[in-house]
Amino acid sequence: MAPFGADLKEDDVELTTIDRILDYAIANEEKAAALYYELADSVKRPGMREAFLHFAKEEEGHKARLLKVKQGELGKLSVEKVADLGITETLAEATAAPNMTYQEALQFAMKAEKAAFLLYTRLAEASGDAALEKLFRNLAQEEAKHKLRFEIEYDDHVLEGV
């Protein structure tokens, strides 16, 4: 395919064509889904187990949508503004590890969702194609919704000490 607007580089992968960008985004969605399945298996709080499973399924849905885009199907999209509690920005970096505490799992998930949001925002800005820009902005907002859900959970159960 033709060059994809401004050159973008993520993890030493040059994202210069639509196909490369979509492949990179698809791989990231696969990693995110696998991570949420791992987190679901590691948390004890039943509500968060279901939340992590739900987010894993949503990431799989993002992958499916991106695969359809590769086949030429954009589908119907809307972009909306999502609230941000700003909690994620105050936290230190977190790493996934076996036997994470509930707080650590939430911190890691918030940071991962913020990173996904930023990736899709950069992809939207670099797209040079109105339809793809809208797709990436839509995906960015879905990641922002995930981040907000984790921030609310963190606020309710970690910051409040419940």
Secondary structure, DSSP 8 states (H G I E B T S, - for coil): --EEEEEEEETTEEEEEHHHHHHHHHHHHHHHHHHHHHHHHH---HHHHHHHHHHHHHHHHHHHHHHHHHTT---------------GGGS------TT--HHHHHHHHHHHHHHHHHHHHHHHHH---HHHHHHHHHHHHHHHHHHHHHHHHHIIIIIS--
